[in-house]
Amino acid sequence: MKAMRSEGIEVQIGTYSLHREPAFADGDQCIHNGVFSGSDYAGGRCLALPLYHDLTIEDQECVVETLKAHL
């Protein structure tokens, strides 16, 4: 995220590993059973890329090329 943002492309966390969030902690309302390896994997690797109505083809190409450069 830092690398993308340093080049002027605003990205956000793409998803959260909900079983690790305080609001979903084990308790009376929420009980976890098992290992959530998929959730942990996605939570540490997914990005929300820019997506809005006025995003031009050139902007999309810039996002893709910048992302490729930082993978």
Buried (B, 14 or more C-beta within 10 A) or exposed (E): BEEBEEBEBEBEEEEEBEBEEEEBEEEEEEEEEEEBEEBEEBBEEEEEBBEEEEEEEEEEEBBEEBBEEEE
